[in-house]
Amino acid sequence: MKNIFDTVADLLLTNDKYKAEDGKLLKAVVYSDVMAMNETLLTLLLSNEDVKETFFKDVQGTLVFDKQKFAWFMESKEFLPDSYTSYTNKIGLTHNGNFISQTNDVVLDFPYKDCVLEGGQDKDDQKRSEIFYNETIASDEISRMLAPKVFTNAKRYTAVGSKDLLGNLDPDTIKVKEETGITFKDDDNLIIKGNNLIALVSLLKRYEGKVKCVYIDPPYNTQNDSFNYNDSFNHSTWLTFMKNRLELARKLLREDGSIFVQCDDNEQAYLKVLMDGIFGRDNFIAEFPRVTKRGGKSSSVIANNHDYVLMFAKNKNNVKIYAPKHDDDKFNQKDKYFAERGYYKLNQTLDYDSLQYSKSLDYPVTLEGKTLYPGGNYNMYQQRQNGKHRRADWAWRWSENLFNFGLDNGFIVLKEGKDRPRIYTKTYQKVKIVDNNGEYTIVNVDRTKPLSTIELTNNMYSNDNATKHAELLGIKNIFDYTKPESLIKKLISLAADKNDLVLDFHLGSGTTAAVAHKMGRRYIGVEQMDYIQDITVERLKKVLEGEQGGISKAQNWHGGGSFVYCELKENANTLITTIQNATEDTIESVKAAIYANERIVPYLTKQELADADKDFENLTLEEKKQALIKLVDKNKLYVNASDMDDESYHVSDDDKKFTKSFYKGV
């Protein structure tokens, strides 16, 4: 099968105008005709379906030639031996090829900016030679790589236990039930193990335009994090890695959604310009500086003890910022119940009424299948109806419609008392009630003044309470800079309301998912590292059980809920089994099959293949197996959903059922 270079070269050489006497392509002549939009050249290019599909775009029934794309293609170093690349190994701020000294418009330009980087990070100690797939040259490889994948090992973890009168789980009885053979539901929280670029593409099939808030804490591109690539393009590699993922994150966001990206001085300035280009400079909302250490020890002249959180909106005109008047961490538990539903205090002093059920209502209420009667039982209720029991003068009389509205919207909280439930009521800043012939509706009032960027992240130290909390959860000596739950809570509170969807595709220990769960937000988390099972999932199971670290007390969190865990199905295991079963007589054919397999080769560089083949004949059988296994294991392949019925992939019935339910029948 020809690649696009050979296809274009052979096609152009069919016209003598573009062929030199020695049979080589006259690139200068072709380039001149490209710039002039020569009809002969365009007709020739349109005669080949692959070329037409690559360089022409259908605009409302009219084919439009992408002149710039074809010019870049000709200038690329891969197109004929004497060509040169327009991408110099230099990173700068440019516009249309001119550096900023020559223009007022600034965009970020860097090698590989038109490429897709898979970004393998499954092992910290394995610094693979990354492959940059150019969007024009390697469109087939990118299409295969970025197709929706099969999910495997799906499990639902659910908190179960005895419930009180109001339906709350008793913390002392909570257990976590693990369920397999499941289907995916719309209200499920989701944790995915796998490469985050591949996972984001798979998520697009179900969640495009549905995520309210994205928070990520990616590698900072320091010498100490997992993005420590050992090549001269470390900076460009990081920018490509981020660009690919941020572009997909934007597609996942709702029109009123927003994104937070944590970083430090290593890439902060470049990240800001990169995000300006992806989200639009006008959609920048704020940059939150955050102190990371109380003191400051550094080998440099000035100690660095802060990092940043950049916040962008998908569409700033649509975004709503949920900004409380003051630090809601100081609310007591009753305040928290209301604050987390978005209702804020009119006054600094609490304004609760505690009303015994028997003194406040004239009608029965059914709760959790039980009917509660004013007075405590049916007989007392009947006596009261007959006028034998007079309601106390101090009681706030609620009509049945208003009571139900208040119960549904958080104006009323029922708590079990010794003899009967009590009712807590409150006056709120966010809403007022309008009575329209018995219909009660919410009318928004003006928001209070939002916190400043400094106030928002004040005292959110990485290594204080966050480290202690991590140790209580059994997370020790794994993450140097664990983010505190209080910080993530602040950010989510700004951008996402109750039941909104939060996404973190650099999930790490699971802080974002844990916070979202405790706050009543839905969430999706993606993590590639193997510790996801022992660290991330186990942490979330503790959340279901009601663990009391982090923001639990401030949230009045006592456990409950559920989440689904699954993995992107890898194709490596089948290949490894084939290699392990090979003999001296079959090992060469196994190697040849691996090299010839188009599902593998596009993911490998020629250098990697050459390294694996070097001195292969002189190795023992076991060493040959190890060499091939290492080759496959470094580039774990994921199975496309479109191939799930192919028996060679060994997709189980449970995996098929879950995958189809996730893609809603696809």
N, C-alpha and C positions, 0 to 999 in steps of 0.2 A: 504494500500500500504506500503510495507516494505521500510525502509530506507537502505542506502548502508551498514551501520554497521551490521544490522540484516541479510542482504543478505549474506555478507561475512562470518559472524560467523556461520550461518546455513549451508553454503556451506562447510566450513572447517570441521565442526562437522560430516559431512557425511563420513569422512575418519577416521577410528579408530586410525590411527597413531597420529592424532592431538587431540584425546579426552582422557581426564583423567578418572579415575574410577568413580569419582563423576559427570561425565558428562560435566565438564567444559573444555574449550579450553586450550590446552597446547601451550601457546603463544611462549614460548622459542623454542619449536620444530618447530613451523611454521616459526619463525624468522630465525632460522638456515637454513631451507630449502629455504627461500627467498634469503638469502645471497649466498647460493650454487647454486641457479637457478635450484632447484630440478625438474626433469621432471614430477614426479607424482604431485607435487604441481601445476606446470604450467598447466598441463592437466586439473586438477580440476578447476582451475580459469577460464580457457578458456571455460569450459562447461556451464557457465552462461553468457548470453548476456550482462547484466548490468555490471557485473564485468569485462568482456572482454573490453567493451567500456570505462570503467573508467581507467583501469590500463594497457591497451595494445594500442600501437600506430601503425598504418599502415604506413610502410615506403616502398614505391614502391612495394606494393603487399606482403610485409613480415610483420607479426605481431611481434612487439618488446615489451617486458615486461619492464615496468618502475619500476625497482626494488626499487629505492630510494623513489618514490612516494608511493609504497605499504608499505615500511618500516615506512615512516612518518605516514601513515594512521594507522598502528598498534600501533605506539607510542602515538598517539593522545589521549587526556584524554577522548574523547567521545567513544572510542572503548573498550567496556567492563569496568566494574567498577574498576578493579584493574590496569588499564593502567595508564600511566603517560604521561605528555606532554613534547615534546622536545622543546617547546617554553617557556622558562622561562620568568617571568615577569621582564625582564631586557632588556635594550637596549644597544647594544654595537657594536663595529666595529669588525666583525668576518669574517673568511673565512673557509668554510667547518667545522663549529662548533668550530674552534680554535680561540682564541682571538689574537689580533694583536701582542702580545708579542711572539707568536709562528709562525707567518707567515709574509711575506712581502706584500702579496696581501690584499687589504682592500676593503670590501664591507659593506653595511649597513644591519644590521640584527636587527629585532625587532619583538615583538609579533604581530601577525596578518599580517605579511608581505605577506603571501600567501592567503590573504583574500580580499574580495571586500566589501567596505563600501559605502552604499548608501549616507550617509551624509545628513540627513534632516536638513535644515536650514531655513525653511519657516517662523519661528517666532523667533526673538531674545530671547524672554523670555521663550522659550520652549526647555529645554535641554533634548532631548529624550535619552533614553538608546539605544545607537547604536547597531546594529546587524552586526557582522562580519561573512560574508559568506565565509567559507573555499572553495578554488577552487576545491579541491578534494571531500570533504564531501557534499557540497551543490551545486553541479554542476547544478542540475535541477532548483533550486531556482535562481541561477545566470543567467541561460539561459532565464528564464522567465523575470527576472528583466531587463536584458540587451538586450531584443528584441526591434526592432524599434517600436515606438509608433505612435498613432493617434494624429494629430494636430487639434486644434479647434480654434474658434474665429479669424480666419485669416482675416487680413485687410491690404490693401495697402494704404500708405500715399504718396501722390504725390504733389509736388509744381506746381501750375498752375498760369498763369498770362499772361499779354501781353509781346511780345518779340520785341527786337530791330532788326535792320537790320541784325545783325550777329547771331541772334537766341538766344541771352541772355535774361533772364527774367528781366523785369523792377522791381527793388526791391520794388517800391511803390505799385505795383499791385499784388504781390505774395500772394496767398492763399494756404492752404493745403486742398486737396480733400481726403476724406476717401472713400475707395471702398471695398465692401464686396462681397462674392460669387466668390472669385478669384481663379486662378490657379497660381502655382509658376513658375517663369521663370528663365533661367540660369543667367541672369544679375541682378537679384533682390538682394538687400541688405536684411538682415534677422535679426530680433530680436525675441528671443524665451523666453517665461516665463516657467520655470520649473526647476526641479532638474538638475544640470549641468552634472552629470554622465550619467543620462538617455538621456539627450539631445545630448551629445557627441556621444553616441552609435547610436542614430538616424541619426546624421549628417554623420556618416561613410558610410551609404548606398549611399549617394550622393556625398560626398566631400572627401572620402579617397584619400590621395595623391594629394590634390588640393590646400591646404592652404599654402600661401607663408610666412606668419608671424603670430605668436601667441604672444599676450601680455596678462599676467594676473597679477592681484594684489590681491592674495588670502588672507584669514585671516592669520595674522602673528602668531597666537597661543599665544597671550598675554592674560592677565587677563581682557582686556577691549574690545576685539573683539568678534564677533559672534561665534567663535569657542571655547568658554569657556566651555568645557565639564566638568561636575563635577564628574570625576572618576579618578582613579589612573593611567589610561592609556592615559592621555591627550596627551602626546608626541607621543606615539605610534599611537593613533587615528589620529593625524594630519598627520603623515608620511604615514599611510595607505590611508587616504583621498587624499593626494597629489599623491602618487604612482599610484593609480587607474586612476586618471585623466590625469596625465602626460603620461602614457602609451598610452592612447587613443589619446592625442594630437599629439604624435609622429606619429601615424598612419595617422592622418589627414594631416600632413605636406608633402609638396612636397619634392623631393629629394634635391632641392636647397633651402629649407625653413629653417627658424630659429625661435627660441622661446625666449622670455624675461619673466622672473619671478621676481616679486618684493618681497622683504622680508626684515627683519631686523635681529638684532643679536639673537633673540630668536631661530630661526631655520636656520640661514644662513649656518652654517657649515654642518649641517645634510642635508639640501636641496642640497648643492653642491655635496655631496657624492651620494645622492639619484639620482640626475640627471646624474652624471657620470655613474651610473649603467644602467639607462634607455636609455640615448642618446649616451653613450660611452665617456670615458674620453678624447679621442682624438678629440671629437667634441665640446669641450668647446672653446668658442671664447673669452669672456671677462666678467669681473665683474665690473660693474660701481658703484662706491660709489657715493652717492647723499646726499648733505646737505639738511636737512628737515626744519631746523630752523636757523635763523640768530644768535640768542643768544643761551644760554644754561642754563636752570634751571633744576636741578635734585636733588633728595634726595640722590643719590649715590655720591661717591667721584668724579667721572668723569662724566660730563654731556654727555648724548648721543644725538647727533643732526644729525644723518645720518641714511640712510638705504642703500639697495643695489638693483641692477638689474643684475641678472645672465642671460647671453646670451649663448645659445647652438645652434649648427646647427644640422640638421638631418644628413647631410653628409658634413663635412667641406670642402671636395675636390670640392664640387659642388656649394657651397654658394658664392654669389657675394655681397660684401659690397658696398653700395652706399654712398661714403664718400665725401662730398664737401670739398673744400680747406679751407673755412672759414665759420663762422657762418652765415647761410643764413637767420637768423632772421633779419639781418641788410640790406637785399636787399630791394630796393623799390618795388613798385607794378609791374613795368615792368620787373625788374629782377626776381621777384617771378614767373611770368608767365613762364619764361624759366627754372628757377631752378627746379620747380616742374615737369618739363618734363625731368629732368635729364641732362640739358645742362648748363655747368658752364663756367664762364668768363675766357677768356685768360688773361685779364688784370684787374687791380684794377679799372680802370676808365671805365665808361659805353661807349659802342661803338655802339650807335644806329644811324640809319639814319631814318629821318622822311620824307617820300616821298609822295607828293600828287599823287593820283592815276593818274591824268591827265598827269603827267610828267614822269611816270616811266614805263609804259607798252605800247605795241603796239597792244594788243589784248583784247577783251572783257572777263570779268569773270562773271560767274553766281554764285550768292550767295543767299541762302534762296529764290530761285525762281525768283530773280531779276537779270537782266543782267546789269552790270556796264560797261560803255564804256569809254575809255581814252578820256579825254577832257570834260567829264561830260554828254554827250548825243550822240545819234547816228549821228546827223548832224556834230558835231565837230569831231567825230571819222572819218567820211567819208572825211572831209576836211583834216584831218591829214594824212589819207592814201594817199591823192592826193598831199601831200607835202606842203600844205599851212600852217601847224603848225609844227615848228621844235622842237624836243625834247631838253630840257635844257641839257647843257654839264655835269652838276653835277649829273644827274640821273644815278642810277645803273640799267643797262638794264638786266632784267630777261627774259629768254626764257619762253615759256608757260609751258614746262615740269618742269623746275626748280622752277618756281613760285608755281605750284601745289604741288611739293614735299616739298617745304618750308612751304607752308600753312598746309599740312598734318602733318608735323613733328615739327612744332613749331618754325621754323626759321622766319616766317612772321606772324605778328599780324595785323589784320585789325581793325581799330577803326573808329567810325563815327566822321567826322569833321563837320564844319558848312555847307559846300557846298557839300562835297564829302568825301568818306573814305580816311583815311591815312594808309600808310603801314609802319610798324616798322620792321627793320631788325637788325640782330645781328651776331657777330662772336662768336663761342663757343669752349669750351675746349673738350667736350666729343666726337665730331664727326668731320669728314671732308667729303666733297662731292666728289665722283668720278664720272666723266662723261664717261659712256661707251656706245657710240653710242646713246646718248639721254636718257639712263637709269641712274637714279641717286640713288646711294646706300649709306648707312651709313657704315663707317669704324671706328671701335673703336680705340681710342688712349689711352695712359697710363693714369690711374687715378691719381689725385693729392694726396698728403700725407693726410691720414685720421687723424681725431681729436683723441686726447688721451682720455682715459676713464674719466679722471678728467675734461677735457675741455668739453666733450660731455654733462655732466650733471651739469656743472657749473651754479650757480644761478637759479636752477630749484626748488625753494622753494614751499612746499606744501601750506603754509598758507598765501601766499602773493596774487599774482594776481589770483590764482586758487580760493581762498575763495571769493574774490570780484566778480569774474565771476560767481561763483555758486550762490551768493546772487542775482545777476542781473537776473539769470535764475529762481529764486524762490526756489532754493535748499538751505535751511537754517536749521542749527542745526540738520542735518541728518547724514552727513558724517564729521567725525573729521579730516580726512586726504585726502581731495580731491586732486587728482593728477592734476597738471597743464597741459593744452593742449600742451604747448610748449615742455614739457618732452616727452609726447607720440609721438608728431610730430617728435622729434629727433630720437626716436627709430624706428618708422615706416620708416622714411627716410633712415635709414641704411639698412633695410631689405626688403622693398617692393617698387616696382616701380609702375608707373601708371597702374590702373586697376587690380593690384594684389589683392589677397584675404587675408584679415586680420581677425583673430579670437580672441575674448575675451570672455571667459566663466565665468568670475567673473565681469560682466559688471558694476555693481553698478549704478552710476548716468549716465553712458553712455559716459564718456569722450573718450574712444577709438573709439567708433562708430562715435561720432561727429567729431573727428580729421580725421579719415579715410574718412569720407564723404567730408569734406572740402578739403582734399588733392587729391581727385579723386581716392581713393582706394575703392575696394569693401569690404564688411565687414559682419561678423556674430557676434552677441552678445547674450549671455545667462545670464539670471538673474532669481533667484528663488523668491526673496523677493517681497511682494505685492506692494511695492512702484514703481515697474517698470512702472505701468500705469501712475501714477501721476507725477513721476520724470523723468524716463528715456525716455519714449515715448514722453512726453511733451517737453523735451529738444531737441530731434531730430526733432520734428515738428518745433521748433524755428530755428533749423539749416536750414531746408528746406526753411523757410521764410527769411533767410539771416541775422540771429542775428550777431552782431559785436563784441562779446567778444572773449577771447582766442586768437587763431591764425587767426581769420577772416581777419583782416586787412593785416597781413603779407601774407596771401594766396590770397588777393584780392577777398575774398569770398562775394558773393551777393545773395546766395540762389539758390535753384533748386534741382532737383533729386527726389529720392523716396526711401522708404524702406517698407518691409513687416513685420508686427507683427503677431505672432501666439503663441499659448500656447500648451503645452503637455496636452492632454485630460485626466482629472482625472476621476477615477471611484467612488470617494467618494460621489459625490452628489446623485447618485442613492441609495446608501446604507443609507445615512442620511435621505433621503425622506422616505424610508421603515421604519426606526426607528421612525421617527416623527409620522408616521401614525399608529404605533402599539398601541394596547390596553392592558389592564391587562391580557386578555385572550391570546394574541398573542406575548407579549414581550419576553417570555421564548423561544418560537420557533424562533423568530428573532435572539435572542442571540445565540442560538444553530446553526442557519444557518450561522451566521458570523464566529463562531468558526470553523465550518466544511468547510468553503469556502477556498479552496486551494489557491485562488488568494489573500487571506488576511493573513492566518496563517503563510506562510513562511516569511512574513514581520514583524511578531510579536514574541517577546521572550515569553517563558513560564511564566516568571515573570510578563510581561505586561498582559497576559491573566489572571493570578491568581489575580493580583491587581484589574482588572476590575470585576472579579467574587466575590471578597471578600465582604461578607455581602450583596450580591445582593438582597436577599430575603427581607431584612429589609428596603430597599429603597422605596420611593414613586415611582409612575409610571414616573413622570417627572425626578426624580433623576436617575432612571434606564436608561431613554432615554439619559440623559446627559452623563452618564458613558459610554454607548455604542458609542455615537457620538464622545466623546473625544477619545475613542479608535481608531475609524476609522479616525478621522480628523488628529491625530498625524502621521498616516502612509498613507498619500494620495497615492492611487494607480493610475497608468497610464494605459490606455487601449492600448494593443498591436495592431499594424497595422493589424496583421493577424486575429484579432477578430472584425474588424470594421463592418463586415456584420452580426454579432451576434446582434439580435434585443434587447437583454437585456442591451446592452451598450448604446443604444439610440444615435448612431452616425448619425448626420444630413447629408443630401445630400451634403450640402456645405462643411462640414468637410471631407466627403469621396472624393469629387472632389479635394480639396486642397491636402489632404494626398496622393492620388494617383499621382497627378502631381508632388509632391515633390519626391516621390520614383520612379517616372517615370514609373508608371503603376503597381508597385508591389502591 
